[in-house]
């Protein structure tokens, strides 16, 4: 593993003085620091949480999904839940709010940070929008954002506000309400409207602009949004690599170009397959339909190597704050690709074991130290939340960049 100094920006030191209830130093006592939640978000799409939380499937299926979620919880601290409008509210006025709230609550109770994806997108959008005028479509979209961001406040405070705007007004696969209004408003105009409503609905939320297009067109869009005064909290970059791993050179080039905005970067949808690669001449990934796309031992090893390099490059970059593996399992993976890190039978691939080692060992802090005669102990660790354990006492502490010195009664 490379030298730990390259992760220095992910770490800090904190000096703690432990005292008893009477204010006396807790001297020469062993203290354990156990990281419970990383500040960096290691996320994954885990739509199965909806079924598990609502327990609305047969018992054998529920047991299978619970095992899958157990594997997920052993690695990740972030989750993406589905808010595709056409599925979330297929019939106007009947959204699946309770079902998604149950899933978000289930995850949050297990110390998982939840993101909603997406609030506005021209694909899988509500079909009943086509019955409306453009003004009515816009009002319905804004009302949808206000309703859902408000309903989930405290459960979901991170949102992909608007998805794939670069292609949105020129999307021609099929007619849809969102492309209609994006033609009227323009790219910057529709982003401005959606972000304004999202911010009003939850001022403390983290709001992302998200796109698969990493060309200069996305840079121009971001620049235009910032010049228009739109407050973007993070730049979302999709990296579905069904046609092959980007490689270090492209990855670092993309990071360099999007870093000049000075905004946090989230790799929101990362895919690396453990099967054969999609042909390079396919322009729209959705156009590739293959009856069987098996995962093989040889390609599983390749997937693990590529994930290790990609995650290491991204974790090293100071502006990257989150990486989301898009498919946890091959079961139901997008385009039928073997893009998960567990197989269809829930057995872990090498990529699963690799990520578990990186996240839970190499990039986590679990140390034991001893207080001095004055009850003072210093910890150097990765940013995030910790349990401090001394004897039979346990308290929660946070390591952040303003760590400083603290006194704790224990």
N, C-alpha and C positions, 0 to 999 in steps of 0.2 A: 504494500500500500504506500502511496506517496507520502512525503513528509507532512506531519500534522500542521506545520506552520501555514500551509496553504489554506487551511480552514480557520485561520486566526480571526477573520472578520465574523465568523459564526460563533465565536466564543467570548467569554469575559471572565473576570475574577471578582469574587465577592468575599469580603471579610465579615465574619459573623462572630459576635460575642454572645455566648450562651450564659444565662444566669438562671438561678432557681427563683422560686416565688418570693424569697426574702431578698433577692437582688444580689446573692452571692455568686461568684463565678463558678461555672460548672467545669472544674479543672481536671485535666488528664483523663478525659472520658472519650471513648471511641464514638465517632460520629459517622454515619453512613449517609451519602447523598445518592438518591436514586431518581434519575430523570423520568418523569411521568408524561411529559408532553413537550415535543420539540417546537420551538418558535417557527422554524421552517416547516412549511406544510408539504408533507409527503402524502399526496392524495391519490384517490382511485375512484373511478366510476363504480358505484355499487348499488345499482337499481334494485337488486334482490332484497335490499333492506325494506322495501315497501311491503313485499309479501310476508317477510319474517315478522315485521312489526305488527302487521294487521292479522297475521295467523289465518289467512283466508285461502289456504291450499291444503290438500290432503296431508295426513300425518307423515307419510313416508317422504313426500316432497318437502314438507317443512323441516324434517330432520336433516335432509340433504342440504337444504339452504342454510340451516343453522350451522352446519359444519363448515360450509363455505364462508359464512360471516365470521366464524371463529378464526379461520385462517386469515381473513382480511384484518381482523382486529389485532392479530399478532404482529402486523407489519406497519399499517398505515395510521396516520392521525388526522387525515382529511378525507372527506367523501363528497362526491357529486351526485345529486339526486335529479331525476328528470322532471322538467316543467314544460315539455313540448306542448304547446297550447292545444293542438289537435287531439292529443291524448289526455291531457289534464282536464280539458273542458270540451269533450266532443259534442255535447249538447249545451247550447247556450244557457248560462245560469246554473249549471250543475257541475261545478269544478270538483276535483278530487282532493279538496283541501284537507279533510279529516285524515284521509289515507296518507297523504304526504306529511302532514304534521306528526302523525304517529311514527313514521319512519325517521323524520328529523329528530324527534324526541328520543327515540330508541338509540340513535347514533350519539346524540349529545350526552345522554346519560352514561355513555361508554367513553367519554372524553374525546370525541371525534368532532372536529370542526366541519361544518356542513356548508356546501355551496349549492345554489340553485342554478340550473342550466336549461334553457335560456328564457329570458322574459320576452324577447322580441326576435323572431326569426321567420324568414319567408318559407322555410321548409317545415313540414309537420305542423303547420299553423292551423288555426280553427277554420274548418271548411265553410261554416256559416257566415264568415266575413264577406264572402262573395255576394251575399244577398243585400249588402249595404252600399251606400254611397261612400266615396273616399273620406268625406268628413266624418261619417258615422264609424268607419273603420278606425280612423285615428282616435276618435273618442273612446271606442271600445278597447283599443290597445292601451291607451293611457289609463283607463279605468282598471284594466287587468293588472297593470303594474302597481297601481295604488293599492288595489285589493290584496294581491299576493305578497307584496313586500311588507305591507302592514300586518297581514295575517300571520306571517312567519317571523316577524321581528322578535329577536331573542333566540329563535331556533335556527334561523338561517339569516346571517348578516353579511353574506358574500354572494354576489350575483354576477353571472354573465348577463349583462343588461341587454346587449344587442349583439347578434351573431352574424358574422360573414357579410358585413355591410358593403365590402368592395364589390361583390358580385350582385348584391341585392336588387338594385334598380334595373339591371340588365339580365336578370335570371329569366330564362325562357323555356324551362322544362315543362312548366305548367302554370296556369294562371293562379294567382293567390292574392289575398288582400294586402299583405305587407309589401310586396313588390309594387303594387299599385300606389300606395301612399309614399313609398320611398322615391318613386318617380316624381311625385308632386313636390315633396319636401327637399329632395336632393340628399346625398349621403350625409353631409354635415348636419343638415336640417333635421333629419330623422334621429340621428344620434343625440342632438341637442334636446329634442323633445323627450326622448326616452330617459336620458340621464337626469333631466330636470325633474321628471315625475318620480324617478327612483330616489333621488336625493330628498325630495320633499317627504316621501313616504317613510324613509328611514335615514335621517341625517348622518347616523354613525355607521352606515353600511359601507362595505368595500365593493365598489362598482367597477366592473371590467368591461372593456371593449375587446371583443374576441374575434379572431379570424384565422382561416387556414392560409390566406394569401400573405406570403412573406416578401412579396416584391415591393418595389418602390411605391406602388399604388397604395399599399397599406400605410407606408410612411407618410405619403401625401395626405391620406385621410386623417391620420393622427395629428399631423401638423395643423391641418385645417380645423380640426376639433379644438385643439388647444388655443389656436388663434381666435376662435369663436367664444372662448371663455368656458368651455366645457371642462368640468373637473373630473378627469379620468383618474381613478385610484390605481389602476394597474393595467398594463398591456397584456392581453391574452394572446398567446401564440399556439396554434394547433400544429401538431407534428405527427400526422398519420403517415407512417413510413412503410406502407404496404408494398411499395416498389423498391424498397431497400433503404438501409440506414443512411441518413444524411452524411455521416462522417464528421470527423473533427473539424475539417476545414470549413464546410458549409455551416456547421453549428456555430462556430466561433465568428464567422462572417455575419450571420443573422444576429447574434448577440451584439456585435459591434455596431451594426446599423441601428438597431432599436434601442441601444443604450444611450444614444445621444439625446433622447428626450428626458433622461434623468428620472424616469418613472420606474416603479417596481415592475418586474416582468414575471408573468405566470405562464409556464408551459402547461396549458389547460387540458390538452387531449393528446397524450403520447401513445403511439402504437408502433411496436416492433414485432413482427411475426416470428413464429417458430415453424414455419412451413415454407413452401416455395414462394418466390417473389412474384408479385403482379407484373405483367409485362410493362416495359417502360413507355410504350406508345399509347397506353391508356391515359386519356386526358382527365376524364371525370372518373374518380375511383368507383363511383356507384355503377358505372357501366360494365364493370368486371363481375360477371356472374359465373361461378365455377361450381359444379355439382358437389365436389368434395375437396376440401382444403386441409389435408392432414398435418398434424404436428409430428415431427420426426426427431429422434435423438440427436442427429447431426445438426439440424437447424435449431433445436432447443439450446444447444451449446453456443451457437452463433448468437441467438437472441440474448443470452445471458452476458456474453462478452460485450455486445453493443449497448445493452442497458447499463452495464458497469461504466463504460466510457462516457456515455451520454450523461448519466446522472452525476458522475464525478465532475465533468466540465460545467454543468449547470450549477451544482452545489458550490463550486469554486467561485462562480461569478457573483460579485457583490450586489447586483440589482435583481437577481433571480430570488424570488421569495417562495415559490411553490412549483411543484412538478406533479402532474396528475397522470397516472397510468390509466388509459381510457377503459380497457377491458380487464377486469380481474380474472375472469374465466373465459375459456374457449366457448363455453356454453352460451349461445345467444350473442356471440361477439359480432360487432359490426361487419357486414359483408360476408359473414360466415368464415372470416379469417381466424387462424389459430393465433390470435393476438393477445390472449390472456397469459397470466403467469401461473395459472393452474389449469389442468386439463379438464375435459368435460366430466370426468369422474371425480373431480376435486383433488386429484393427486397433484402435489406441487411440482412445477418444472424447476430446472436449475435457476432460472431467473427469479423465482420466488425465494429460493434459499439465498441467492446472491443479494437481493434487495433487503431481505431480513437481516443479513449480516451487516450490510452497509448502514442501514437505518438504526438498528437496535444495538449494534456493537461499535462499529468504526466511528459513527457519527452521533453517538450518545455518550453520556457521562454517568457512570455508576462507580463511585469511589468511596473508600473508607479512609478517614483521617482521625486525628486525635487533637483535642483542644489543649492549649498550653496552660500554664499556671494561672493565667488571667481569664481562662474560658474562651480564648479566641481561636478560631479555626478559619482557614482560607480555602475556598474552593475555586478551581479554574475549570470551567465546563462550557458545554454548548448551551446557547441561549434557549431558555424555555422554563418549564415548571418542574419542580423537584419535591420529593419528600425528604425531609431531614429527619433521620431516626437516631435517637440517642437513648439507649436502654429500652424502656418500654414506652417512651414518648415519641410522638411523630408530629411534625408540623410541616406545613406547605410553605415553600419559598419560591421566588421567581428570580432567575438570572436574566437580566437585560443589560443593555448598554449603559444604563445609569445605575449599575450595580452598587457601587459605593460600599459603605459599612453599615451593618444593621445589628441591633441587639434583640435577641429573642429570649423570651421566658420559656423555660422548658422543665 
